[in-house]
Amino acid sequence: MSIWMFVIGFFIFFVYVIFLVWNIVYNGNKQQEENYPDIDKNTDIVDMDGIGNQGRVPIYTYKKKKKF
């Protein structure tokens, strides 16, 4: 068996893996766009249930007053 057989086999396998990964990523993104077209990246992910901010911890940071 020649070394060229392994080189060509590795090349075919490498191309197959590249197209496999591309297909998984492309179809995953396409499926997400088709199934959830109204969800943007700017949407509040925490409030996906739609009941509001009940039970959420506020983001406000309170500044302590300096004592003189």
C-alpha positions in Angstrom: 0.0 0.0 0.0 1.3 3.3 -1.0 1.5 6.4 1.2 -0.6 8.2 -1.5 -3.6 6.1 -0.7 -3.5 7.4 2.9 -3.0 11.0 1.8 -5.9 10.9 -0.6 -8.1 9.1 2.1 -7.2 11.7 4.7 -8.0 14.5 2.2 -11.4 13.0 1.4 -12.1 12.6 5.1 -11.1 16.1 5.9 -13.3 17.6 3.2 -16.2 15.4 4.5 -15.8 16.7 8.1 -15.6 20.3 6.9 -18.9 20.0 4.9 -20.5 18.1 7.8 -19.7 20.9 10.3 -20.8 23.6 7.8 -24.1 21.7 7.2 -24.8 21.4 11.0 -24.2 25.1 11.6 -26.0 26.3 8.5 -29.1 24.2 9.1 -29.2 25.1 12.8 -29.2 28.8 12.1 -31.8 28.4 9.3 -34.0 26.3 11.6 -33.8 28.9 14.4 -34.8 31.7 12.0 -37.7 29.7 10.7 -39.1 28.5 14.0 -38.4 31.7 16.0 -38.6 34.7 13.6 -39.8 37.2 16.1 -37.2 36.6 18.8 -34.3 39.1 18.4 -31.0 39.1 20.1 -32.2 42.2 21.9 -35.0 40.4 23.6 -34.9 39.9 27.4 -34.0 36.2 27.7 -34.9 36.1 31.4 -38.5 37.2 30.7 -39.3 34.6 28.1 -42.3 33.4 30.1 -44.1 36.7 29.7 -45.2 37.3 33.3 -43.0 40.3 33.9 -40.2 41.0 36.3 -41.7 39.1 39.2 -39.0 37.8 41.5 -36.1 39.3 39.6 -33.4 41.0 41.5 -33.1 44.6 40.4 -29.9 45.7 38.6 -29.7 49.0 40.5 -26.5 49.6 42.4 -27.0 51.9 45.4 -24.1 54.2 46.3 -23.3 54.6 49.9 -23.3 58.2 51.2 -20.0 59.4 52.5 -19.9 60.2 56.2 -17.9 63.3 57.2 
